[in-house]
Amino acid sequence: MSLIGVDLGGTKIAVAVVQDGTITHKSVEPTPRDGWVSVLDQIARQVEELKQHVPGVETVGVGLPGPLDFKQGMVKFAPNIYGFENVPVRSYLSEKLGMHVDIENDANAAALGEGVYGAGRGTDSSVFITISTGIGGGIVLNGRVIRGAHGVGGEIGHVTALPYGTVAGSGVVGGLEALCSGTAIARDATFALNKPTTTAEAFQLAQEGHPIAKRVVETAMTHIGILVANLQLTIDPEVFVLGGGVSSVGDYFLNFVREVAIDRLGNFDVRPELRLAALGTDAGVIGAALAGRRF
C-alpha cells in the first residue's frame, strides 16, 4: 500500500510517497516565510505533484513541530515557522486536496518511522530518543504512537532529571534537555574548558582522554542511561532507538549509555536493547506517512 507523508520543518518541506517503508518518490522545497496559508498551499502543491505517481492514494500524514491539538487537527504554535499559530492543518489540507489528512508531532512521526521500518523493525514496542539541539522522543506500541491523554506522551526530553537545575526552553526546571542535549553539552564544555567548544569537539576530546571534556560528556551520557533504565522499568520496551547528532558518536556513546542503564537496573535481570537509528533524516517523512493510515 502506498502512502504520502509530509515532514514540515523550519527551513524545508519534505513530501514523499512511501511503500512498505521505502520512499519511491520525494519532493523537497523551502518552507515559505510569509504565513501559514503559504506553507499549507506549498504542501498541497507538492502532494498533488506526487499523487500523479500514485493516483489511488487517499491519505496524507503530516508531521509537524510544536504542540498540537489532535482533536481539532491544529498546530497550536510552531516557533520556527513564521505565522504558524492556531493553524487548522487537517481541515485546510483535507478540503484543498480532497483526501483524508491526519497530523502527528514530528518527533512522534520519527519514532513511528524508526519503530516500524527502521531500527525497531520486527518489534512490537520501541522507544525513540533523539539527541541533538534538543531532546525528543516517542513511544511506539504495535505500530501506533502512544500520545497519552493530553498529547504529551513521549515528551522524554522534558522529564525532570535534576531538581532545581537549569531551566529549559519548555519552562521545566532541571529537564533532561537542559542537561544533556547537544546544546547543553556544548554549553558545559565551553564553560569547563574556558573556550568555545562544539559538541563534536567535546566528544572528540573526551575520547582522546581529556579529563575535563570526558567528565562533561560522560555526565550527559549518564543522564541518558538513567532515562533508559527508568523507561525500561516503566514500559519495558523491546528496543531503544537512539538518533540525532549526539548518537552519531557511535560505540562510545552507545556502550556508555548501556552500561549506565544496566547499573541503574540493579538486580532486575534486564539488559536494555539499544540500537542506533537507521532511517536518518527520512524517519520523519516515513513516520508521517504511517500516521496518515486509516485503521
Secondary structure, 3 states (H helix, E strand, C coil): CEEEEEEECCCEEEEEEEECCEEEEEEEEECCCCCHHHHHHHHHHHHHHHHCCCCCCCEEEEEECCCEECCCCEEEECCCCCCCEEECHHHHHHHHHCCEEEEEEHHHHHHHHHHHHCCCCCCCEEEEEEECCCEEEEEEECCEECCCCCCCCCCHHHCECCCCCCECCCCCECEHHHHHCHHHHHHHHHHHHCCCCCHHHHHHHHHCCCHHHHHHHHHHHHHHHHHHHHHHHHCCCCEEEEECCHHHHCHHHHHHHHHHHHHHCCCCCCCCCEEECCCHHHHHHHHHHHHCCCC
